[in-house]
């Protein structure tokens, strides 16, 4: 393994560790996918785990890598066509539960990338929660990652129940 690949594997392993918001929320397995160069779009995915006794809500996200950052979801228009919609009210994270932001579902949308973002780059994202406040996470760009894949703490990928076609 080259030094570069070793450094990338180490960075991925370090980034796979969860981020914490106070003592109640944990952000697990963040990663991003992008469409390419400046002006294009991308998305960030992760799971929010709430170990607290009351629900919280993800209400906003910010990043300097995009002109506009919004919370989005996918919805069937009734004719078999999926539409991406802004969700201004955010996503509830139930007490003692979790909320997954995953491909084909809820996610953080990055619109109008302000710089070139490629595989291996890290996107800094500030998540804003109604009760827990702001949480800063690092999401490595992994355009080759298949839906349902998660990183274990050693930097290896593990399969988690979704099929590749479930974007």
N, CA, C and O atoms as a DFTB+ gen file, in Angstrom:
668 C
 N C O
     1  1       0.859      -1.181       0.000
     2  2       0.000       0.000       0.000
     3  2       0.898       1.235       0.000
     4  3       1.852       1.312       0.774
     5  1       0.593       2.195      -0.864
     6  2       1.399       3.405      -0.928
     7  2       1.154       4.264       0.301
     8  3       0.174       4.079       1.023
     9  1       2.055       5.200       0.525
    10  2       1.887       6.108       1.669
    11  2       0.590       6.894       1.551
    12  3      -0.106       7.115       2.543
    13  1       0.267       7.319       0.317
    14  2      -0.961       8.082       0.107
    15  2      -2.186       7.249       0.475
    16  3      -3.074       7.727       1.180
    17  1      -2.235       6.003      -0.003
    18  2      -3.384       5.138       0.306
    19  2      -3.448       4.841       1.798
    20  3      -4.537       4.773       2.367
    21  1      -2.293       4.663       2.437
    22  2      -2.272       4.438       3.879
    23  2      -2.824       5.649       4.617
    24  3      -3.610       5.512       5.555
    25  1      -2.404       6.841       4.183
    26  2      -2.900       8.074       4.811
    27  2      -4.405       8.216       4.602
    28  3      -5.122       8.609       5.522
    29  1      -4.891       7.899       3.396
    30  2      -6.332       7.960       3.135
    31  2      -7.104       6.982       4.009
    32  3      -8.155       7.328       4.549
    33  1      -6.593       5.772       4.150
    34  2      -7.261       4.765       4.986
    35  2      -7.299       5.217       6.438
    36  3      -8.314       5.048       7.114
    37  1      -6.197       5.793       6.928
    38  2      -6.160       6.295       8.296
    39  2      -7.157       7.436       8.472
    40  3      -7.885       7.482       9.464
    41  1      -7.189       8.358       7.507
    42  2      -8.133       9.479       7.589
    43  2      -9.573       8.976       7.594
    44  3     -10.392       9.472       8.368
    45  1      -9.893       8.006       6.750
    46  2     -11.251       7.447       6.703
    47  2     -11.605       6.794       8.029
    48  3     -12.729       6.933       8.510
    49  1     -10.655       6.086       8.620
    50  2     -10.914       5.426       9.911
    51  2     -11.173       6.462      10.991
    52  3     -12.080       6.292      11.807
    53  1     -10.386       7.535      11.007
    54  2     -10.588       8.574      12.016
    55  2     -11.922       9.280      11.828
    56  3     -12.596       9.610      12.804
    57  1     -12.305       9.513      10.575
    58  2     -13.563      10.202      10.298
    59  2     -14.779       9.322      10.566
    60  3     -15.888       9.832      10.725
    61  1     -14.584       8.017      10.618
    62  2     -15.706       7.108      10.842
    63  2     -16.202       7.161      12.280
    64  3     -17.317       6.723      12.563
    65  1     -15.394       7.690      13.189
    66  2     -15.842       7.782      14.571
    67  2     -16.943       8.816      14.678
    68  3     -16.886       9.843      14.000
    69  1     -17.931       8.578      15.499
    70  2     -19.078       9.478      15.574
    71  2     -18.760      10.818      16.223
    72  3     -17.856      10.933      17.051
    73  1     -19.536      11.836      15.820
    74  2     -19.466      13.161      16.439
    75  2     -20.589      13.238      17.476
    76  3     -21.656      12.651      17.292
    77  1     -20.340      13.961      18.556
    78  2     -21.335      14.056      19.616
    79  2     -21.849      15.484      19.759
    80  3     -21.102      16.445      19.579
    81  1     -23.137      15.610      20.085
    82  2     -23.757      16.896      20.377
    83  2     -24.202      16.848      21.830
    84  3     -25.224      16.248      22.161
    85  1     -23.427      17.481      22.684
    86  2     -23.738      17.399      24.097
    87  2     -23.669      15.955      24.540
    88  3     -22.773      15.219      24.126
    89  1     -24.591      15.549      25.364
    90  2     -24.610      14.172      25.841
    91  2     -25.745      13.366      25.235
    92  3     -25.927      12.195      25.569
    93  1     -26.517      13.993      24.335
    94  2     -27.701      13.297      23.840
    95  2     -27.619      12.840      22.394
    96  3     -28.070      11.738      22.081
    97  1     -27.058      13.649      21.498
    98  2     -27.049      13.303      20.076
    99  2     -25.685      12.811      19.620
   100  3     -24.650      13.298      20.074
   101  1     -25.700      11.843      18.721
   102  2     -24.480      11.329      18.125
   103  2     -24.695      11.263      16.616
   104  3     -25.718      10.760      16.152
   105  1     -23.731      11.772      15.853
   106  2     -23.783      11.725      14.394
   107  2     -22.853      10.602      13.964
   108  3     -21.659      10.619      14.262
   109  1     -23.412       9.630      13.264
   110  2     -22.635       8.457      12.907
   111  2     -22.508       8.302      11.394
   112  3     -23.465       8.530      10.654
   113  1     -21.324       7.915      10.946
   114  2     -21.016       7.532       9.574
   115  2     -21.361       8.601       8.531
   116  3     -22.050       8.299       7.557
   117  1     -20.894       9.846       8.714
   118  2     -21.161      10.859       7.680
   119  2     -20.311      10.617       6.445
   120  3     -19.144      10.238       6.550
   121  1     -20.899      10.837       5.271
   122  2     -20.158      10.826       4.019
   123  2     -20.917      11.663       3.006
   124  3     -22.108      11.934       3.165
   125  1     -20.209      12.068       1.960
   126  2     -20.805      12.922       0.926
   127  2     -20.593      12.312      -0.446
   128  3     -19.668      11.531      -0.666
   129  1     -21.467      12.685      -1.356
   130  2     -21.319      12.371      -2.787
   131  2     -21.502      13.688      -3.522
   132  3     -22.331      14.513      -3.137
   133  1     -20.722      13.882      -4.588
   134  2     -20.830      15.117      -5.346
   135  2     -20.964      14.815      -6.837
   136  3     -20.636      13.725      -7.305
   137  1     -21.450      15.807      -7.560
   138  2     -21.634      15.669      -9.011
   139  2     -20.410      16.149      -9.776
   140  3     -20.374      16.029     -11.001
   141  1     -19.417      16.683      -9.097
   142  2     -18.216      17.094      -9.815
   143  2     -17.735      18.472      -9.462
   144  3     -17.489      18.772      -8.294
   145  1     -17.600      19.317     -10.465
   146  2     -16.921      20.596     -10.345
   147  2     -17.725      21.721      -9.724
   148  3     -18.825      21.532      -9.203
   149  1     -17.124      22.906      -9.802
   150  2     -17.720      24.126      -9.264
   151  2     -19.091      24.342      -9.896
   152  3     -19.264      24.161     -11.101
   153  1     -20.066      24.733      -9.071
   154  2     -21.413      25.020      -9.555
   155  2     -22.339      23.830      -9.569
   156  3     -23.549      23.994      -9.731
   157  1     -21.805      22.632      -9.404
   158  2     -22.658      21.438      -9.409
   159  2     -23.226      21.202      -8.012
   160  3     -23.140      22.073      -7.146
   161  1     -23.801      20.034      -7.797
   162  2     -24.427      19.748      -6.507
   163  2     -23.826      18.511      -5.860
   164  3     -23.008      17.805      -6.449
   165  1     -24.255      18.273      -4.640
   166  2     -23.837      17.099      -3.894
   167  2     -24.806      16.862      -2.755
   168  3     -25.764      17.613      -2.573
   169  1     -24.552      15.821      -1.995
   170  2     -25.409      15.499      -0.856
   171  2     -24.569      14.880       0.247
   172  3     -23.533      14.266      -0.009
   173  1     -25.033      15.050       1.483
   174  2     -24.362      14.479       2.648
   175  2     -25.349      13.572       3.362
   176  3     -26.528      13.896       3.510
   177  1     -24.836      12.423       3.803
   178  2     -25.646      11.392       4.454
   179  2     -25.012      11.011       5.786
   180  3     -23.790      11.061       5.932
   181  1     -25.841      10.628       6.761
   182  2     -25.367      10.211       8.081
   183  2     -26.572       9.740       8.883
   184  3     -27.709       9.843       8.423
   185  1     -26.323       9.230      10.068
   186  2     -27.399       8.853      10.984
   187  2     -27.265       9.674      12.252
   188  3     -26.173       9.791      12.809
   189  1     -28.381      10.247      12.714
   190  2     -28.417      10.976      13.982
   191  2     -29.038      10.037      15.009
   192  3     -30.160       9.564      14.834
   193  1     -28.298       9.775      16.079
   194  2     -28.811       8.928      17.159
   195  2     -29.074       9.816      18.371
   196  3     -28.216      10.601      18.775
   197  1     -30.263       9.684      18.944
   198  2     -30.674      10.505      20.082
   199  2     -30.732       9.620      21.326
   200  3     -31.618       8.775      21.454
   201  1     -29.788       9.819      22.237
   202  2     -29.754       9.045      23.476
   203  2     -30.463       9.775      24.610
   204  3     -30.420       9.340      25.760
   205  1     -31.120      10.892      24.278
   206  2     -31.794      11.698      25.282
   207  2     -33.218      11.230      25.566
   208  3     -33.735      10.316      24.922
   209  1     -33.833      11.882      26.548
   210  2     -35.187      11.536      26.984
   211  2     -36.263      12.309      26.226
   212  3     -37.451      12.038      26.406
   213  1     -35.869      13.275      25.373
   214  2     -36.852      14.002      24.575
   215  2     -36.387      14.128      23.134
   216  3     -35.189      14.128      22.848
   217  1     -37.352      14.236      22.237
   218  2     -37.009      14.328      20.817
   219  2     -36.296      15.638      20.531
   220  3     -36.423      16.610      21.275
   221  1     -35.557      15.643      19.458
   222  2     -34.917      16.852      18.957
   223  2     -35.228      16.911      17.469
   224  3     -35.835      15.989      16.923
   225  1     -34.820      17.972      16.822
   226  2     -35.123      18.129      15.404
   227  2     -33.924      18.777      14.709
   228  3     -33.414      19.803      15.159
   229  1     -33.484      18.170      13.615
   230  2     -32.476      18.783      12.754
   231  2     -33.207      19.836      11.932
   232  3     -34.086      19.500      11.138
   233  1     -32.852      21.111      12.113
   234  2     -33.614      22.186      11.469
   235  2     -32.840      22.936      10.393
   236  3     -33.435      23.694       9.626
   237  1     -31.521      22.739      10.321
   238  2     -30.753      23.470       9.312
   239  2     -29.382      22.834       9.173
   240  3     -28.962      22.043      10.017
   241  1     -28.689      23.190       8.098
   242  2     -27.311      22.769       7.873
   243  2     -26.619      23.864       7.076
   244  3     -27.244      24.553       6.269
   245  1     -25.307      24.018       7.314
   246  2     -24.522      25.040       6.618
   247  2     -23.157      24.477       6.241
   248  3     -22.609      23.622       6.937
   249  1     -22.621      24.968       5.134
   250  2     -21.266      24.615       4.715
   251  2     -20.764      25.678       3.758
   252  3     -21.528      26.208       2.951
   253  1     -19.469      25.993       3.848
   254  2     -18.910      26.979       2.926
   255  2     -18.561      26.363       1.571
   256  3     -18.072      27.061       0.683
   257  1     -18.806      25.072       1.407
   258  2     -18.508      24.408       0.138
   259  2     -19.636      24.582      -0.887
   260  3     -19.473      24.225      -2.054
   261  1     -20.789      25.134      -0.448
   262  2     -21.932      25.302      -1.353
   263  2     -22.582      26.664      -1.160
   264  3     -22.582      27.226      -0.065
   265  1     -23.140      27.183      -2.260
   266  2     -23.859      28.457      -2.193
   267  2     -25.140      28.313      -1.382
   268  3     -25.569      29.249      -0.708
   269  1     -25.749      27.126      -1.456
   270  2     -27.011      26.890      -0.760
   271  2     -26.983      25.476      -0.175
   272  3     -26.590      24.524      -0.849
   273  1     -27.405      25.350       1.088
   274  2     -27.471      24.056       1.769
   275  2     -28.872      23.907       2.333
   276  3     -29.339      24.767       3.080
   277  1     -29.548      22.813       1.977
   278  2     -30.922      22.596       2.442
   279  2     -31.114      21.154       2.891
   280  3     -30.405      20.244       2.463
   281  1     -32.098      20.977       3.769
   282  2     -32.542      19.639       4.153
   283  2     -33.553      19.197       3.104
   284  3     -34.508      19.921       2.822
   285  1     -33.354      18.011       2.520
   286  2     -34.199      17.517       1.433
   287  2     -34.702      16.115       1.716
   288  3     -34.156      15.389       2.547
   289  1     -35.760      15.754       0.998
   290  2     -36.264      14.390       0.996
   291  2     -36.718      14.045      -0.422
   292  3     -36.799      14.918      -1.287
   293  1     -37.009      12.778      -0.647
   294  2     -37.567      12.321      -1.929
   295  2     -39.035      11.965      -1.704
   296  3     -39.403      11.420      -0.663
   297  1     -39.870      12.284      -2.702
   298  2     -41.292      11.963      -2.612
   299  2     -41.779      11.511      -3.980
   300  3     -41.428      12.102      -5.001
   301  1     -42.582      10.468      -3.993
   302  2     -43.183       9.967      -5.232
   303  2     -44.293      10.927      -5.643
   304  3     -45.159      11.251      -4.830
   305  1     -44.282      11.387      -6.894
   306  2     -45.301      12.334      -7.363
   307  2     -46.623      11.660      -7.726
   308  3     -47.545      12.323      -8.201
   309  1     -46.721      10.345      -7.507
   310  2     -47.936       9.620      -7.823
   311  2     -47.911       8.973      -9.194
   312  3     -48.744       8.120      -9.498
   313  1     -46.958       9.376     -10.022
   314  2     -46.807       8.818     -11.369
   315  2     -45.527       7.996     -11.492
   316  3     -45.052       7.724     -12.595
   317  1     -44.977       7.604     -10.343
   318  2     -43.759       6.806     -10.349
   319  2     -42.482       7.607     -10.520
   320  3     -41.407       7.035     -10.703
   321  1     -42.591       8.938     -10.462
   322  2     -41.424       9.800     -10.584
   323  2     -41.089      10.359      -9.202
   324  3     -41.947      10.916      -8.517
   325  1     -39.826      10.198      -8.807
   326  2     -39.393      10.718      -7.510
   327  2     -38.972      12.176      -7.661
   328  3     -38.231      12.530      -8.578
   329  1     -39.458      13.016      -6.747
   330  2     -39.092      14.424      -6.715
   331  2     -38.282      14.694      -5.454
   332  3     -38.541      14.105      -4.404
   333  1     -37.312      15.578      -5.561
   334  2     -36.557      16.004      -4.397
   335  2     -37.194      17.289      -3.880
   336  3     -37.408      18.231      -4.643
   337  1     -37.493      17.326      -2.592
   338  2     -38.174      18.475      -2.005
   339  2     -37.418      19.016      -0.803
   340  3     -36.867      18.255      -0.007
   341  1     -37.397      20.347      -0.680
   342  2     -36.850      21.004       0.504
   343  2     -37.789      20.729       1.684
   344  3     -39.009      20.773       1.529
   345  1     -37.226      20.449       2.851
   346  2     -38.009      20.177       4.060
   347  2     -37.656      21.256       5.089
   348  3     -36.802      21.031       5.947
   349  1     -38.306      22.431       5.011
   350  2     -37.941      23.547       5.884
   351  2     -38.178      23.272       7.366
   352  3     -37.523      23.872       8.218
   353  1     -39.111      22.369       7.682
   354  2     -39.377      22.062       9.095
   355  2     -38.350      21.101       9.680
   356  3     -38.321      20.891      10.893
   357  1     -37.509      20.518       8.834
   358  2     -36.449      19.638       9.309
   359  2     -36.919      18.225       9.591
   360  3     -38.012      17.821       9.194
   361  1     -36.069      17.482      10.288
   362  2     -36.308      16.067      10.555
   363  2     -36.306      15.795      12.053
   364  3     -35.367      16.168      12.756
   365  1     -37.354      15.147      12.535
   366  2     -37.449      14.774      13.944
   367  2     -36.520      13.608      14.233
   368  3     -36.435      12.652      13.461
   369  1     -35.824      13.704      15.359
   370  2     -35.010      12.608      15.862
   371  2     -35.647      12.197      17.184
   372  3     -35.499      12.903      18.182
   373  1     -36.360      11.059      17.210
   374  2     -37.123      10.695      18.399
   375  2     -36.233      10.398      19.612
   376  3     -35.088       9.968      19.469
   377  1     -36.778      10.634      20.793
   378  2     -36.073      10.303      22.035
   379  2     -35.748       8.812      22.037
   380  3     -36.609       7.979      21.754
   381  1     -34.509       8.489      22.356
   382  2     -34.101       7.089      22.390
   383  2     -34.067       6.427      21.028
   384  3     -33.969       5.203      20.944
   385  1     -34.146       7.209      19.957
   386  2     -34.196       6.649      18.610
   387  2     -33.164       7.276      17.700
   388  3     -32.190       7.877      18.153
   389  1     -33.394       7.126      16.411
   390  2     -32.464       7.670      15.433
   391  2     -33.204       8.083      14.175
   392  3     -34.346       7.688      13.939
   393  1     -32.523       8.886      13.377
   394  2     -33.055       9.284      12.072
   395  2     -31.920       9.177      11.070
   396  3     -30.884       9.823      11.226
   397  1     -32.114       8.363      10.042
   398  2     -31.097       8.166       9.017
   399  2     -31.310       9.120       7.860
   400  3     -32.419       9.234       7.337
   401  1     -30.267       9.795       7.466
   402  2     -30.257      10.581       6.238
   403  2     -29.484       9.729       5.256
   404  3     -28.267       9.584       5.366
   405  1     -30.203       9.161       4.285
   406  2     -29.627       8.139       3.410
   407  2     -30.030       8.385       1.965
   408  3     -31.018       9.063       1.685
   409  1     -29.250       7.822       1.057
   410  2     -29.558       7.947      -0.360
   411  2     -30.957       7.429      -0.646
   412  3     -31.356       6.374      -0.153
   413  1     -31.699       8.187      -1.452
   414  2     -33.060       7.819      -1.798
   415  2     -34.079       8.290      -0.778
   416  3     -35.272       8.029      -0.930
   417  1     -33.624       8.983       0.265
   418  2     -34.521       9.462       1.318
   419  2     -34.104      10.850       1.762
   420  3     -33.715      11.684       0.945
   421  1     -34.187      11.093       3.059
   422  2     -33.786      12.380       3.619
   423  2     -32.277      12.546       3.474
   424  3     -31.522      11.578       3.571
   425  1     -31.848      13.790       3.238
   426  2     -30.425      14.068       3.091
   427  2     -30.175      15.571       3.189
   428  3     -31.113      16.367       3.157
   429  1     -28.912      15.947       3.306
   430  2     -28.512      17.352       3.244
   431  2     -28.054      17.612       1.815
   432  3     -27.127      16.963       1.331
   433  1     -28.699      18.556       1.139
   434  2     -28.401      18.874      -0.257
   435  2     -27.445      20.057      -0.325
   436  3     -27.664      21.082       0.321
   437  1     -26.378      19.907      -1.115
   438  2     -25.405      20.968      -1.350
   439  2     -25.616      21.459      -2.780
   440  3     -25.425      20.698      -3.729
   441  1     -26.007      22.723      -2.943
   442  2     -26.295      23.256      -4.272
   443  2     -25.336      24.397      -4.612
   444  3     -25.102      25.298      -3.806
   445  1     -24.794      24.334      -5.815
   446  2     -23.857      25.364      -6.247
   447  2     -22.528      25.243      -5.518
   448  3     -22.140      26.148      -4.779
   449  1     -21.827      24.128      -5.723
   450  2     -20.538      23.939      -5.049
   451  2     -19.620      25.111      -5.358
   452  3     -19.524      25.543      -6.507
   453  1     -18.952      25.621      -4.346
   454  2     -18.100      26.802      -4.485
   455  2     -16.667      26.459      -4.836
   456  3     -15.863      27.351      -5.109
   457  1     -16.337      25.170      -4.833
   458  2     -15.002      24.709      -5.210
   459  2     -15.101      23.276      -5.711
   460  3     -16.103      22.592      -5.501
   461  1     -14.051      22.845      -6.370
   462  2     -13.965      21.460      -6.830
   463  2     -13.905      20.547      -5.598
   464  3     -13.104      20.777      -4.692
   465  1     -14.743      19.526      -5.570
   466  2     -14.760      18.574      -4.458
   467  2     -14.655      17.176      -5.055
   468  3     -15.519      16.756      -5.825
   469  1     -13.594      16.460      -4.696
   470  2     -13.325      15.153      -5.285
   471  2     -13.269      14.070      -4.215
   472  3     -13.225      14.360      -3.020
   473  1     -13.270      12.821      -4.662
   474  2     -13.130      11.691      -3.746
   475  2     -11.944      11.917      -2.816
   476  3     -10.861      12.321      -3.240
   477  1     -12.182      11.643      -1.532
   478  2     -11.136      11.793      -0.527
   479  2     -11.118      13.154       0.134
   480  3     -10.558      13.296       1.221
   481  1     -11.722      14.173      -0.495
   482  2     -11.825      15.479       0.153
   483  2     -12.794      15.372       1.327
   484  3     -13.601      14.445       1.394
   485  1     -12.706      16.318       2.241
   486  2     -13.593      16.336       3.399
   487  2     -14.428      17.610       3.363
   488  3     -13.897      18.707       3.190
   489  1     -15.731      17.454       3.526
   490  2     -16.659      18.581       3.582
   491  2     -16.984      18.838       5.053
   492  3     -17.389      17.934       5.784
   493  1     -16.797      20.092       5.467
   494  2     -17.151      20.498       6.831
   495  2     -18.598      20.979       6.776
   496  3     -18.951      21.845       5.976
   497  1     -19.427      20.401       7.641
   498  2     -20.862      20.701       7.654
   499  2     -21.285      21.038       9.074
   500  3     -20.963      20.307      10.011
   501  1     -22.004      22.144       9.237
   502  2     -22.567      22.506      10.542
   503  2     -24.036      22.124      10.536
   504  3     -24.818      22.628       9.731
   505  1     -24.401      21.227      11.441
   506  2     -25.795      20.811      11.610
   507  2     -26.391      21.629      12.742
   508  3     -25.743      21.844      13.766
   509  1     -27.629      22.088      12.562
   510  2     -28.296      22.895      13.584
   511  2     -29.514      22.127      14.085
   512  3     -30.422      21.799      13.321
   513  1     -29.513      21.850      15.384
   514  2     -30.615      21.140      16.023
   515  2     -31.419      22.100      16.880
   516  3     -30.874      23.040      17.458
   517  1     -32.709      21.858      16.958
   518  2     -33.618      22.700      17.730
   519  2     -33.191      22.807      19.192
   520  3     -33.212      23.902      19.753
   521  1     -32.809      21.709      19.814
   522  2     -32.456      21.706      21.243
   523  2     -30.962      21.583      21.482
   524  3     -30.422      22.274      22.347
   525  1     -30.293      20.740      20.754
   526  2     -28.863      20.493      20.990
   527  2     -27.971      21.595      20.429
   528  3     -26.796      21.682      20.787
   529  1     -28.519      22.441      19.550
   530  2     -27.718      23.511      18.977
   531  2     -26.895      23.052      17.787
   532  3     -27.315      22.172      17.035
   533  1     -25.722      23.648      17.618
   534  2     -24.892      23.382      16.449
   535  2     -23.899      22.251      16.697
   536  3     -23.307      22.139      17.771
   537  1     -23.734      21.417      15.668
   538  2     -22.769      20.320      15.692
   539  2     -21.998      20.383      14.379
   540  3     -22.602      20.386      13.306
   541  1     -20.681      20.432      14.454
   542  2     -19.845      20.460      13.250
   543  2     -19.352      19.047      12.982
   544  3     -18.802      18.387      13.863
   545  1     -19.561      18.589      11.736
   546  2     -19.096      17.257      11.350
   547  2     -18.203      17.354      10.125
   548  3     -18.228      18.344       9.394
   549  1     -17.418      16.314       9.915
   550  2     -16.587      16.192       8.725
   551  2     -17.113      15.013       7.930
   552  3     -17.206      13.900       8.448
   553  1     -17.458      15.254       6.665
   554  2     -18.001      14.204       5.803
   555  2     -17.033      13.960       4.644
   556  3     -16.898      14.814       3.768
   557  1     -16.361      12.809       4.627
   558  2     -15.472      12.517       3.508
   559  2     -16.274      12.269       2.234
   560  3     -17.336      11.647       2.278
   561  1     -15.769      12.752       1.102
   562  2     -16.425      12.522      -0.180
   563  2     -16.069      11.112      -0.639
   564  3     -14.896      10.751      -0.732
   565  1     -17.103      10.323      -0.924
   566  2     -16.923       8.930      -1.347
   567  2     -17.934       8.637      -2.450
   568  3     -18.992       8.061      -2.193
   569  1     -17.608       9.034      -3.679
   570  2     -18.519       8.861      -4.807
   571  2     -18.665       7.414      -5.242
   572  3     -19.629       7.081      -5.931
   573  1     -17.745       6.551      -4.864
   574  2     -17.821       5.142      -5.248
   575  2     -18.652       4.317      -4.273
   576  3     -18.961       3.156      -4.545
   577  1     -19.010       4.904      -3.154
   578  2     -19.734       4.171      -2.119
   579  2     -21.107       3.778      -2.615
   580  3     -21.829       4.595      -3.188
   581  1     -21.463       2.537      -2.396
   582  2     -22.779       2.026      -2.788
   583  2     -23.787       2.329      -1.679
   584  3     -23.413       2.467      -0.514
   585  1     -25.052       2.429      -2.042
   586  2     -26.106       2.658      -1.059
   587  2     -26.068       1.550      -0.025
   588  3     -25.890       0.377      -0.356
   589  1     -26.239       1.938       1.240
   590  2     -26.298       0.953       2.313
   591  2     -24.948       0.538       2.860
   592  3     -24.880      -0.283       3.775
   593  1     -23.862       1.094       2.314
   594  2     -22.533       0.758       2.825
   595  2     -22.187       1.704       3.961
   596  3     -22.465       2.901       3.886
   597  1     -21.589       1.176       4.998
   598  2     -21.153       1.984       6.131
   599  2     -19.708       1.643       6.435
   600  3     -19.246       0.536       6.159
   601  1     -19.000       2.606       7.004
   602  2     -17.611       2.368       7.374
   603  2     -17.572       1.834       8.801
   604  3     -18.243       2.356       9.692
   605  1     -16.774       0.785       9.004
   606  2     -16.527       0.388      10.383
   607  2     -15.356       1.224      10.872
   608  3     -14.790       1.989      10.091
   609  1     -14.980       1.106      12.123
   610  2     -13.958       1.978      12.688
   611  2     -12.551       1.666      12.193
   612  3     -11.616       2.387      12.541
   613  1     -12.368       0.622      11.400
   614  2     -11.053       0.327      10.843
   615  2     -10.910       0.870       9.427
   616  3      -9.863       0.706       8.801
   617  1     -11.974       1.524       8.911
   618  2     -11.926       2.085       7.566
   619  2     -12.415       1.126       6.498
   620  3     -12.411       1.480       5.319
   621  1     -12.840      -0.084       6.870
   622  2     -13.380      -1.040       5.917
   623  2     -14.878      -0.824       5.781
   624  3     -15.537      -0.369       6.715
   625  1     -15.410      -1.157       4.606
   626  2     -16.837      -0.970       4.389
   627  2     -17.614      -2.206       4.808
   628  3     -17.147      -3.335       4.651
   629  1     -18.814      -1.974       5.346
   630  2     -19.702      -3.049       5.769
   631  2     -21.044      -2.850       5.075
   632  3     -21.456      -1.709       4.867
   633  1     -21.739      -3.931       4.709
   634  2     -23.044      -3.836       4.057
   635  2     -24.130      -3.681       5.122
   636  3     -24.091      -4.339       6.162
   637  1     -25.099      -2.805       4.850
   638  2     -26.211      -2.574       5.775
   639  2     -27.545      -2.581       5.055
   640  3     -28.126      -1.512       4.863
   641  1     -28.042      -3.695       4.660
   642  2     -29.421      -3.906       4.311
   643  2     -30.065      -3.234       3.125
   644  3     -31.200      -3.600       2.819
   645  1     -29.463      -2.283       2.419
   646  2     -30.114      -1.711       1.254
   647  2     -29.487      -2.312       0.008
   648  3     -28.372      -2.832       0.045
   649  1     -30.210      -2.234      -1.079
   650  2     -29.673      -2.731      -2.336
   651  2     -29.041      -1.574      -3.092
   652  3     -29.345      -0.411      -2.829
   653  1     -28.163      -1.894      -4.029
   654  2     -27.449      -0.863      -4.780
   655  2     -28.402       0.035      -5.541
   656  3     -28.095       1.215      -5.714
   657  1     -29.513      -0.442      -5.993
   658  2     -30.441       0.358      -6.773
   659  2     -31.355       1.228      -5.950
   660  3     -32.307       1.777      -6.503
   661  1     -31.128       1.389      -4.671
   662  2     -32.067       2.116      -3.821
   663  2     -31.712       3.568      -3.627
   664  3     -32.163       4.175      -2.656
   665  1     -30.917       4.156      -4.515
   666  2     -30.559       5.580      -4.402
   667  2     -31.774       6.447      -4.306
   668  3     -31.654       7.668      -4.206
